[in-house]
Amino acid sequence: MKKTIDLLDITKKHKLYTSTSQKVKDIFLRKSFGEDFYALRGVNFEAYNGEVVGLVGVNGAGKSTLSNIIAGILPETSGTVNVKGDVALIAIASGLKGNLTGRENIELKCLMLGFTKEEIKALEPQIIEFAELGKFIDQPIKSYSTGMRSRLGFAISVSIDPDIIIIDEALAVGDKAFNEKAFNKVMEFKKRGKTILFVSHSIKLMERFADKILWLEYGQVKDYGLREDILPKYEAFIKKYKKMSKAEKESYKEKSLRQQYGTDMFAETSK
């Protein structure tokens, strides 16, 4: 199989500021201001054509950050990103403009992806048909439900025929019939050798979609491997995690970060 995604030692660091003046000082003065926050640290990951990889982890694990880096939306702070092929990120309302109609959003997004007006005109009917929006296609999408926005974003992304598809919770909303159609489309892409990354909190969707599971925990890779090896361990963890109190969850996070980064780095990372 051909390797399509190869990430080596990826780190994404953000700065947290308490005020605008603190941010300005950090830009112009030698002394460092603000607190460092690591959304990802030392992530290694690879995927191949024809694979569906599920990304799991509790909120704040770094799933969406990693997805955005692979899609080229966010730059990594350090590390090496090798992605072969065009990438489409399918997230709820990703890249959609609320004041524009559904049809105008189709045209804008396709133009931004480099399609000509003639190509967009040819693609538009199949996008509209797949999204099942009816007369709403000519209404501003700020009037759309979450499910309608998700359907439009999904329809645009799959119609441009990318090499790598990242689905970030976009199948967690909407009706059952559309979700089934979306599932069939994803399976069609898999058969054609596309690489698919699937981000979701749903264990059932992971069981149905994924070949492999990438388990992220507080910005690092907790585990990675075949679905049947990783998902049972993650499911057992989630059952325990949901029963924890807020204090217990914070204690678990602190313990995990200390194990990952060591005592000195933990103080910087956990701020």
ABEGO torsion letter per residue (X at the ends): XBBABBBBGBBBBBBBBABAAAAAAAAABABBBEBBBBABBGBBBBBBBGBBBBBBEBBGAGAAAAAAAAAGABBBABEBBBBBEBBBBBBBGBGBBAABBAAAAAAAAAAAAGBBAAAAAAAAAAAAAAAGAEAAAABBAAABBAAAAAAAAAAAAAAAGBABBBBBGAAABEBAAAAAAAAAAAAAAAAAGBBBBBBBABAAAAAAABABBBBBBGGBBABBEBAAAAAAAAAAAAAAAAABBAAAAAAAAAAAAAAAAEAAAAAAAAX
